[in-house]
């Protein structure tokens, strides 16, 4: 098994892994979403009048729709469909009326889901000089061949990797660095659970670490449930299928880059 994967598994199972990981991913929920007062006044009016079409149109103006329904996205993208599909509108509004106005407001003002806030946290952690190096913008990164970490968006780092390192995938990167004259590229993911979207996130990182003909060391900076020992698919993948890949926790990344 890859040395850094093994080290990450040991860290997760023998040390204060979650406590330490909070420094990288401080997943503190945001405050409630602000709701436009005028829009909410219109929502209340339509709700009390039981004006289904107007109620739905007003609710779709808010950032968060109060219920999950597979037809909401279509109605949002084609508002004219609201007037043409009365049974669908009646069905959805029936669920909304069951909530009552107080619960309706609470649903519409819920904080963003924590996992949607995770994306930028890794780069914020890097900017705190967590690896002993302050990330720099592209012009400074290109100015010499010293150890450096590139500071930029996932797209700008992907563009750099395509132009300079032979990276061919249309997939953004979370990490581009240069250590001892060698480039390192990778994706960072915090896998909070098994299944569904989290499996897709895992596969994204593996897609990068398996990229061919790239003039760089490829790594997958993964944290979360994949290091829990057992028969789960992620653990078996990193210890069997991808056991020779550079898969590691952000918490051992500093040790990895300084041994290059």
N, C-alpha and C positions, 0 to 999 in steps of 0.2 A: 504494500500500500504506500501511496505517496506520503513522505515524511510529514508534510504540512497538514495533510488531511488527518493523519494519525494524531498529530499534536493538537489539532482543533477538537477532535473527539475527546481526547484526554482532558483538555481545558473545560469543555462543556460538562463533563461528567465528574470531575474531581475538584473544580475550583468554583469561585463565586461568579460563574459565567454570566448569568442574567444581570447581576448587580453591575458587573464591569461593562456589559454590552449596552447598558443604559447610557453610557457616555457617548456611544456611537449613535444609538437610535433612541433619543429621549422622547418616546411617543406619548406626549402629553396632549390630550384632546383639546381642540380649540374651543373658544367660547361659542355661544349660540350664534347662529347666522342672523344677520340683520335682515329684517323684512321691511320693505318699502311701505310706509304708513298709508299712502294713497291706495296702493294695490290691495293692502289688507282691508281697508274700508270698503273697497269694491267687492272683495271676497265675502265679507260679512253681509253686505247688502244682498248679493246674489244668493247666498246661503239661506238667509231668512226668507227670501222670496221664492225659494226652491226653483230658481231659474238655472236649470242644469247647464245649458250651453254657455251662458255667461259665466257661471261659476267655474267651469272647466277652463275657459279661456283666461280668466283672471288668475287661477292657480298655476297655469302654465307659464305665467310671467315671472313666477318666483324661481329662485335658484334650485330649490328642492321641492319636488312634488311629494305630497304627503303619503301616498300609498305606492306599493310596487305592483305594476301591472304591465304585461307584455305589450299592450297597445298604446301606452303613453307616448313612447318615442315617436310613433307614427303620427299621432295627433299633434304633437309638438312641431313636427317638421311640415305638416300639412294641416294648418288650422281650418281650412275649408271642409275637411273631412268631419269636423265636429257637427256641422249642420246636416251632413248626409247620412250619419249613422246613429240614429236616435236610440236604438237598443243598446249599443255599446256605451253610449254616453249615460244612459239611465242606469246601466249596471255599475259603471264606475262611480257615478255620483251617489248611488245607493250606499256604497261602502264609505264614501266621504261623509254623508249625513249621519251614519252610525257613529262616527268618531265624536261628533259634537264640536262646537267652535273652539273650546279650550284645548282639546286634544289635537284638533286640526292645526292650531297655531304652534303647539309644541312640536308636532311632526315637521312642520315647514321650517322651523328654526333650529332643528337638530344640528349639532356640530358635524363637521366633515368626519368621515370615517378615518380612524387612526391610520389604517394601512395606506390611505391615499396621501398621507402626509410624509410617509417614510422616504419616498424617492430622493429628495434633496438632502436628507440628513447625513448621508455618508460624506458627501462633498463638503458640507458644513463642518463636519468632524475633521476632515483633512485640512481645512482652512485654519483650524486652531493649532496647526503645527503638531498634530498628534503623531505624525511619523518622523518628527524631528526636522522636517523641511516645510517651509511655507510655499504652497502652490503659487505658480507664476503664470502670467498670461503668455500667449503664443510667441510674441516677439522676443520676450526674455528667455523663453524655453529654447528658442532657436539660436540665441545669441552665442552660445558656447556648448561644450559637451560635458559640462559638470552635472552632478546629480541634481535632478529636478523633478517636480510633479507639475503637470499641466493643469491649469485652472481654466475651466470652460464648461459649456453645456455638453450634454451627451452627444449632440449632433456635431458640434465643433471638434470634439475629440475623435469622433468617427471620421470626420473629413480629414483630419491630420493623419490618422492611421491609414486611411485609404491612399492618400497622396505620398506619404513618406515610408510606410511600412508594408505596403502590399495587402492591406486588409480589404476584403472584397464584399463583406456582408453589409446590407442596409440595416444595420442594427447599431443604435447608439452605444457609446461606451461610458462607463462611470470612472474609469481610472486609466490614465496614461502617465507613465513615469520613465525616467532614465536613471539607471544606477550602474556605476562602474562601466559606463559606455554602452550598456545594453538597455534596450527599450522594453517596457512591460506594459501590457494592456489587459484590461479586464472589466467585468461587470460586477456590481455589488448588489446583493439582494438580502433582505431580511424575510425569511420564510416563516410566517407566523403560525401556519397550520399545514395539514396535509390536504391534498385534493384540489380539484378545480383550478382556480386562478393561480394558486401557489405552485402547482405542478408546472404551469405554463411559465412562471417566473424562473423556476429551476431550469427548465429546458432552454430558456433564453440564455442563461449564463453558460450552460454546457455548450450551446451552439457557438458561443464565442471562444471558449477554451479549446474546442475541437477544430477551429478554423485552420485551413491548410495554407501553406506557402506564405505565412506572415513572418516578416523579419522582426520578431519580437517574442518575448516570453509571454505566454498567455495564461491568465489566472482567472479563477472564479472565486470572488470574495463573498462567500455565503455564510449566513448565520441563521440560527433558529432551530426548528424541530428536526432538521436533517441529521443532527449529531446525536439524537436520542437513540441509543442502542436498541435493536429489535428487528422485527421482520418488516418494518415499514419500507415502502418502495424507495424513498429517498436515501435512507441509510444503506440499503442494499446496493443502490446505484453507485454511491461514492466509495463503498468498500469493495465492490466487485466490478461492475461494468466500467466505471471511470476511475478505478483505483490508481491508475498511473498519471492522472491529470492533476494539475496544480489547483486543487480545491482547498480553500482554507477560510478560517474565520478572520474578520477584520482585526481581531485581537492578537493574532500572530503575524499580521502583515508586516509590521515593523521588523521583526526578526527575519522574515523572509527576504525583504529587500536589502538588508544589510549583509546578507551572506552571498549575494549575487557577485 
